[in-house]
Amino acid sequence: MTRGVPQTTLAKMWQRTARTDDHWLWLGPSSKQGYGQVSVRQPCGHYEPRLAHRQMYEEILGPIPDGLYLDHMCCNKMCVRPSHLDPCTPGDNVRRYYESRRHVTPGR
């Protein structure tokens, strides 16, 4: 980064992302729910916390349609790879979660 020239959000995100052959894993902070988090500077100068997978999706593919969630089709909450994220309704997200058995407690 050149002194005095702010980095873009995407450039900052790449610094905290490990790209493997399959996943793009977020290495930055995470929420209590296990999703990656990133602080994004707003036009007013304040920083707003955002979910890293949502921010990466929007940085690369554009806005997420209003009211839709992003389903981690790879079942990895720390993955920020847009091709692993599918915009869906909240109801579809819950249905897919239970159909994939992601809710099963390990050892049961």
Backbone torsions as a table, in degrees:
resi	resn	phi	psi	omega
1	MET	NA	135.5	176.0
2	THR	-80.1	137.3	-178.8
3	ARG	-56.5	130.8	178.1
4	GLY	87.9	-10.0	178.6
5	VAL	-107.0	111.9	-177.6
6	PRO	-67.1	143.9	175.0
7	GLN	-73.7	150.8	174.6
8	THR	-73.2	160.2	176.9
9	THR	-59.1	-42.5	-178.9
10	LEU	-62.5	-42.4	179.1
11	ALA	-61.5	-40.8	177.3
12	LYS	-64.7	-38.6	-178.9
13	MET	-67.1	-38.5	179.2
14	TRP	-60.9	-32.6	179.6
15	GLN	-66.8	-21.2	-178.9
16	ARG	-113.5	23.7	-179.1
17	THR	-126.0	127.7	175.3
18	ALA	-101.0	115.5	-179.6
19	ARG	-94.2	120.1	175.0
20	THR	-105.2	-176.4	177.7
21	ASP	-62.6	-25.5	-176.3
22	ASP	-112.3	-61.2	-173.7
23	HIS	-99.1	159.9	166.0
24	TRP	-112.9	101.6	-172.9
25	LEU	-92.3	128.5	178.5
26	TRP	-74.9	127.1	-178.6
27	LEU	-104.9	-3.6	-179.1
28	GLY	-82.2	-165.6	-178.2
29	PRO	-63.0	159.3	178.5
30	SER	-131.4	161.2	178.8
31	SER	-81.9	170.8	175.6
32	LYS	-61.6	-25.2	-179.4
33	GLN	-85.6	-3.6	176.4
34	GLY	92.8	11.0	177.2
35	TYR	-96.9	145.4	176.9
36	GLY	-64.4	148.2	178.0
37	GLN	-128.8	146.4	177.3
38	VAL	-138.3	145.2	175.5
39	SER	-94.4	127.4	-177.1
40	VAL	-115.7	127.0	180.0
41	ARG	-72.4	130.1	179.2
42	GLN	-91.7	162.2	179.9
43	PRO	-55.3	-29.8	-179.8
44	CYS	-76.5	-7.6	179.4
45	GLY	100.7	-14.8	177.4
46	HIS	-78.9	157.6	177.4
47	TYR	-103.6	137.7	-179.2
48	GLU	-120.3	131.2	177.1
49	PRO	-71.7	137.9	177.5
50	ARG	-135.5	154.9	173.2
51	LEU	-70.8	129.2	-173.3
52	ALA	-60.3	-39.2	-178.4
53	HIS	-67.0	-35.8	178.2
54	ARG	-69.3	-41.4	179.8
55	GLN	-64.9	-44.9	-179.7
56	MET	-62.7	-42.9	178.6
57	TYR	-57.1	-48.1	-178.0
58	GLU	-69.2	-35.0	178.3
59	GLU	-63.6	-36.3	-174.3
60	ILE	-96.7	-43.9	-173.8
61	LEU	-106.3	-16.0	-179.0
62	GLY	108.4	-176.2	-174.0
63	PRO	-60.3	145.7	172.9
64	ILE	-84.0	130.0	-179.9
65	PRO	-55.0	142.1	-179.7
66	ASP	-52.6	136.0	175.1
67	GLY	83.7	-2.9	-177.9
68	LEU	-100.1	149.6	173.7
69	TYR	-97.5	169.0	169.9
70	LEU	-111.1	117.4	179.1
71	ASP	-88.9	127.1	174.7
72	HIS	-76.1	96.1	-178.3
73	MET	-65.8	-20.5	178.8
74	CYS	-88.3	-3.8	178.9
75	CYS	65.7	20.8	179.9
76	ASN	-115.7	107.1	-175.4
77	LYS	-62.1	-22.9	-179.3
78	MET	-92.7	1.3	178.3
79	CYS	-80.6	130.6	179.9
80	VAL	-115.9	13.4	-179.0
81	ARG	-72.6	118.2	-176.1
82	PRO	-56.1	-32.8	-179.6
83	SER	-70.9	-10.8	176.6
84	HIS	-97.0	0.1	-176.1
85	LEU	-114.0	128.9	-177.7
86	ASP	-120.7	118.8	175.8
87	PRO	-63.4	131.5	-179.4
88	CYS	-153.2	166.2	177.2
89	THR	-71.7	158.2	175.5
90	PRO	-55.9	-39.4	179.3
91	GLY	-63.7	-42.9	177.4
92	ASP	-64.0	-37.8	-180.0
93	ASN	-61.4	-44.3	179.2
94	VAL	-66.6	-44.8	180.0
95	ARG	-59.4	-46.6	179.5
96	ARG	-62.5	-38.5	179.4
97	TYR	-57.9	-49.2	-179.1
98	TYR	-71.8	-34.9	177.8
99	GLU	-66.6	-33.2	-178.6
100	SER	-82.4	-7.6	-178.9
101	ARG	63.7	26.5	177.1
102	ARG	-67.6	-16.6	-177.3
103	HIS	-85.5	-7.6	-177.2
104	VAL	-70.8	131.4	178.3
105	THR	-72.5	129.6	179.1
106	PRO	-54.7	140.6	178.7
107	GLY	91.1	-2.3	179.8
108	ARG	-106.2	NA	NA
